[in-house]
């Protein structure tokens, strides 16, 4: 029997994330919806700031008052690939609704989907609206809910492919910019040459008089 006093036992929560040699770590961002009550009444859909990862652009797409069959009952949450690679690719993603009263509690949805540019995947029935305040996910004084979202390739091979494609795109963009700079310099030299030639011709004409 353990007779150690309960208040001396460490009850801190432990992260469920473990380092993996096969699967990359999640990367993500935070989206605070405030004032939630106003957004729910006047905004059908709201978007998070853009999140960039290896040249791929993501954002969270949220319906504060629900979408489709969930309208008026659930908040609906989707992850959108704003800009991606040319071909569709599978990514793993996670969305968390943060409890503002108890940091040890949260709502988490995790899945893997095939994404292409402009496509969204997520949940129409993410969480019941009438339970947000009751269960501590919405504080009336703050009128805010907090969502965290994460995304990652399914393995390091895909991660490296994304990085390689991003590097190639940057190099191509840099080469194009350098070409435009060189062209601008050439045009400036030609314009300056024509201007100088005109001044010389006027000077020679004056001398002839």
N, C-alpha and C positions, 0 to 999 in steps of 0.2 A: 504494500500500500504506500502510495506517495503522500507523505504528510507535509510536503513543502507548501507554505502559504500561497494561496492563489495570486495574491497581489505581487508576489516576487517572481512569478513566471512570465517570461517574455511572450507577449501575445501579439507582437508586431506582425503585420502581414508580410508574406514572402512572395516575391515576383514569380509568376508561373512561366516566365520566359527563360529558356536555357540556350546557351551558345551552341550553335550547330556547325559542323564542318560541311554539311550538305545543303542546308537551306539558309539563305541570307537573312539578316535581321530585318525587321520591319522598319520602314521610315514613314513618317507621317506628320500630321499637324493637328491644330486645335481649332474648333469653330464654336464661337459663343453666339447664341441667338438671343439678342436683347434689343428692345423689350419684346419678350415672347408673346405677350397677350396682344400687342399691336400687330406684330407680324402675322399672328394667327388670323386676325380679322381682316387685314388689308393686303397681305402678300400671299399669293397662291404658292409661289416657290421662291426660295432664297438660296444664294450660292456662297460658298466659302471663298477665301482668297485662293489664288492658284498655288499649287504645290508642285515643284519641279524635282524630278528624279531621273538622272541619266538621260536628259533630253526629252523625257516624257512628262506631259503636264496633266495634273489631276486636280479635281476639286470635288467638294461634297455638295450634293444637290438635295435640299430639304424642303418638304412640304409641311409647314407648321400645323396646318389643319387637315393633313392627310391627302392622299391621292387616290382617285378612282373609287373602288369599293370601300376603301378605308377612310374616306373623307368624313371629317367631323368626329371620328372615333379614335384614330391612331395618328401619330406623326409618322410620315413616310421619309425614309432616308436612302439615298442612292450615291454611289461613287461613280463619277464620270471621268472618262479619259478624254480630256479636251484636245490633246494633241499627242499622237503616238507614232508608231512606225507604220510602214506601208502595209504590212500584213497584220492580220489579227494575231493576238498572243494571249496566253493564259497568265493571269496574275492572282495572287492570293491577297485578300484584303480583310480588314477587321474594322468594325465601327463600335465605339464604346459611348454609352450615355453615362456621364459622371454623376454620382450621388453627392450632393452638396452638404448632406448632414452626416454621412458616414463614409469615410474614405475607403473602407474595406469592402464596400458594396458597389457594384456597377452592373449595367446591362451591357452584354457583349454579344455581337453577332459576327461570325467569321465564316468566310466562304472563299471559293476560287471560281473565277469565271473567265470566259474568253472575251477579251476586249478588242475593239478597234476604235479609231478616232471618232469622237462624237457620241460614243455609246455609253449607256449607264446600266449598272447592275446594283441591286439593293433590295430593299424591303418596304412594301406598302404598309405592312402591319409591324412597324418597328417597336412601338411602345404605346400603350393606351394613354390618351391625353388626360383623362380624368384621374389617372393614378400618379401623374407627374408630381404634383404637390404633396399628395398623401404619403408617398414613399420617399420623399426627400430629393427628387431630381429637379424640382422647381421651387425656389425660395420666393415667396410673394414680394418681399421687400426688394429683391434684386430683379425680379421678373426676367430671369435668364435661365436657359438650359445650356449645358456644355457638352459638346460632342468631340471625341477624339477619333481620328481615322488614320489608318495605316495601310500601306500597300508594299508588296515585294514580289519579285519574280519567284517562281517555284523552286529554283535551284541556282547554283552559282554559274552553271553553264549559260543559262538564259541571262543572268546578271552580266556576265562578260560580253555576251552578244549585244546587249543593250548599250553597254559602255563603248564597245567598238563602233556601233552605229552612230552613237552620239559624237565620238571623236572624229569620225569620218565627216559627219555633217558640219562640225565646227571647222575642220580643215577646208572643206569645200566653201563654206561661208567666208572664211578668211581670205582664200584665194580670189573669190569674187570681189570682195572689198578692196583687195590690193590692186586688182585689175581696174576697178573704178577709180581708185586714187591715181594710178598711173595715167589713165585716160584724162582725168581732170588736169593733171600737171602738164601733159602734152598740149591740151587745149589752151591752158594759161600761157605757155611758152609761145604758141602760134599767135595768140592775140597780142601779146607783148611785142613780138617781132613785127607784126603788121603796124602797130602803133609807132614803133621806132622808125620804121621805113617811111611812114608818112611824114614824120618830123624832118627826116633827112631830106626828102624831096622838097619840102617847103623851104628849107634853109638854102638849098642849091638854087632854087628859083629866085630867091631874094638876092643872092650874090650875083646872078646874071643881070639883074637890073642895075 
